[in-house]
Amino acid sequence: MAQIQRHPYHLVDQSPWPLTASLGCLSLTTGGVMYMHGYSGGFLTLTVGFLCILCTMYVWWRDITREAVFQGHHTKPVQAGLRFGMLLFITSEVMFFLAFFWAFFHSALSPVHDIGCVWPPVGIDALVAWEVPALNTAILLLSGASVTWAHHAIIAGKLGECTSGLIMTVALGGFFTCVQAYEYVDCSFQISDGIFGSTFYVATGFHGLHVLIGTTFLVVCLFRAYARHFSREHHFGFEAAAWYWHFVDVVWLFLFVCIYWWGGR
């Protein structure tokens, strides 16, 4: 006899994907450490972990899309819970980047004699904020505007404009990544060049990783928009991706002002 559900909440079925995601993350991080320390098999372990995470992302997001679009499990209370969960996730990301800014200002506001009692340290030729970093700032600000356009297009029921806004945002995200890669190649200092190099590359590098993750989210949303998965009432998947992208924009503004402009003077 089939059970009758008398509540609007979604009781999630058992899934192997949290386990495969955990194993993929373990393999990715372990392989990365092994590769950076020159151990044999490090690159293979890193590659296996990366591919495992990609496959898990595909099948897990496929299942969630089925639950939301075809099975109707994402009711109003479920969507409210998902929104709260996304807000908590972004809050944890704020704390993540706060640690990098703390490390940067701890060293920049009171430079020790080992680095010449000045900031940037002696021998470091810091990047000019109003050149390549300013270009990347304009790119991300424009991408924030285009993803907002796409969001408002969904609310207005104009899925054609939504796809146009998403295409523009994804293109700008890819352009940002290319410009940042050029910046790293052209940079005169490395991550091993003292506290300045460490804080600079860790903060901007993790932000670049978040741009890649956000771009991936938006690419998935673009395919879903083409498949007409979004409506005025049900589009939290896109909304979460847009929130994440705005968070990435705000973090970059702090990076530009604090590390590139103030920290590089």
C-alpha positions, 0 to 999 in steps of 0.5 A: 500500500502506497504511503500518503504524504501529508506534509509539504516537505521533501524527504530525500531518498538515499543517495550514493553521491555524498559518498562519491563526492567525499571520496573525490575531494579526498583524492583531489586534495591528497593528489594535489599535495603529493603532486606539489611535493614531487611524489609519484602518482600525485598527478594521477590521484589528482586527476582521478579525484577531479574526474570523480567530482565532475561526474558526481556533480553531473549525476547529483545535479541531474537528480535534483533537477528531476526532483524540482522540475518533473517530480514537484518536490520543491514546494514553497517550504522546501524552497524556503529551506534551500534559500536558508541553506544557500545563505548559510553557505555564502556566510561560510564563504565570507568567513573563508575569505575573511581569514585571508584578509586577516592574514594580509592586514596582519602583515601589512599594517605592522610589517616586521623587520624581516621584510624591511618594515615596509609594505610591500616588502623590499624587492617586491614590485607590486601590480598597478591597480589601475591596469589589469586589475581595474579591467577585471573589476569592470568585467565582473561589475558588468557580469553582475549587471548581466546576471541581474538582467537574466534574473529579472527576465525570468521573473517577467517570463522572458526566457529568451532575454534570460538566456541572452543575459546568461550567455553574456555572464558566462562569457564575461566570467571566462574572459575574467579567468583569461585576464587573471591567468595573463596577470599571473603569467606576467607577474614579477613575483611568485607565491614563494616570495614571502608573505606578500606573494603568499597572501596575494596568490592565495586570496586572488587564487581562491577567488579565481577558483570561485569564479570558475565554480560560479561560471560552472553554475551559470553554464548549468543554468544556461542549459536549464534555461534552454530546456525551459526548466525555469518559471516565475515561481520555480527558479531557485537553481538560477537564484542560488547561482546568481547569489553566488555570483554576486558574492564573487563580485563583492569579494573581488571589490574588496580584493581590488581595494585592499590588496591591489590598490591599498596593499600595492601602493 
